Amino acid sequence: MKRAEILEAARVCVCGEREQDYGSPEDSFGLIAQLWTAYMGTLFTSKDVAMLMALLKVARIKAGDKADSFVDLAGYAACAGEIATAER
């Protein structure tokens, strides 16, 4: 895939039907952060969830170069960036 194709596929994922199906990434990551915080006893934020999911994708890419992992990585980075800039 070309970089523009990866970015477009990520845009479709994070701005398209997934948001309609699962709600906004901020809301979804916020709920995940609450669950991880309760389970681990350490505070997690929405941005932490996005970044840790990005690291999961990095681990998967190390195990094998599947195109969708790069798309997901770009999507998680975009969500983390949006969350971070909204927090300022």
C-alpha positions as CSV (number, residue, x, y, z in Angstrom):
1,M,0.0,0.0,0.0
2,K,1.1,3.6,-0.6
3,R,1.2,5.9,2.3
4,A,-1.7,7.9,1.0
5,E,-3.8,4.7,0.8
6,I,-2.8,3.8,4.4
7,L,-3.8,7.2,5.7
8,E,-7.1,7.2,3.7
9,A,-7.9,3.7,5.0
10,A,-7.2,4.9,8.6
11,R,-9.4,8.0,8.0
12,V,-12.3,5.8,6.9
13,C,-11.8,3.6,10.0
14,V,-11.7,6.3,12.6
15,C,-14.1,8.7,11.0
16,G,-16.6,6.3,9.4
17,E,-18.8,3.4,10.4
18,R,-16.7,2.4,13.4
19,E,-17.6,5.6,15.1
20,Q,-21.3,5.0,14.2
21,D,-21.0,1.4,15.5
22,Y,-18.9,2.0,18.6
23,G,-19.2,5.7,19.4
24,S,-16.4,8.2,19.4
25,P,-12.8,7.0,20.0
26,E,-12.6,9.4,23.0
27,D,-15.7,7.8,24.6
28,S,-14.6,4.3,23.8
29,F,-11.0,4.9,24.9
30,G,-12.3,6.6,28.1
31,L,-14.3,3.5,29.0
32,I,-11.4,1.2,28.3
33,A,-9.2,3.5,30.4
34,Q,-11.6,3.2,33.3
35,L,-11.6,-0.6,33.0
36,W,-7.8,-0.8,32.8
37,T,-7.5,1.6,35.8
38,A,-9.8,-0.6,37.8
39,Y,-8.0,-3.8,36.8
40,M,-4.4,-2.6,37.1
41,G,-4.9,-0.1,40.0
42,T,-3.0,2.5,37.9
43,L,-4.6,5.6,36.3
44,F,-5.0,5.3,32.5
45,T,-6.3,8.0,30.2
46,S,-7.9,8.0,26.8
47,K,-4.6,9.0,25.3
48,D,-2.8,6.2,27.1
49,V,-5.3,3.7,25.6
50,A,-4.7,5.0,22.1
51,M,-0.9,4.9,22.6
52,L,-0.9,1.4,24.1
53,M,-3.1,0.1,21.3
54,A,-0.6,1.7,18.9
55,L,2.2,-0.3,20.7
56,L,0.1,-3.5,20.2
57,K,0.0,-2.8,16.5
58,V,3.8,-2.2,16.5
59,A,4.2,-5.7,18.2
60,R,1.9,-7.2,15.6
61,I,3.9,-5.6,12.8
62,K,7.1,-7.0,14.2
63,A,5.5,-10.5,14.0
64,G,4.3,-10.0,10.4
65,D,3.8,-7.1,8.0
66,K,0.0,-7.2,7.5
67,A,-1.3,-4.0,5.8
68,D,-4.2,-3.6,8.2
69,S,-1.8,-3.3,11.1
70,F,-0.2,-0.2,9.6
71,V,-3.7,1.2,8.9
72,D,-4.7,0.6,12.5
73,L,-1.4,2.1,13.8
74,A,-2.1,5.3,11.8
75,G,-5.6,5.4,13.1
76,Y,-4.6,5.0,16.7
77,A,-1.9,7.8,16.3
78,A,-4.5,10.1,14.8
79,C,-6.9,9.5,17.7
80,A,-4.1,10.0,20.2
81,G,-3.1,13.2,18.5
82,E,-6.7,14.5,18.5
83,I,-7.1,13.6,22.2
84,A,-3.8,15.3,23.1
85,T,-4.6,18.5,21.3
86,A,-8.1,18.7,22.8
87,E,-6.6,18.3,26.3
88,R,-4.5,21.5,25.9
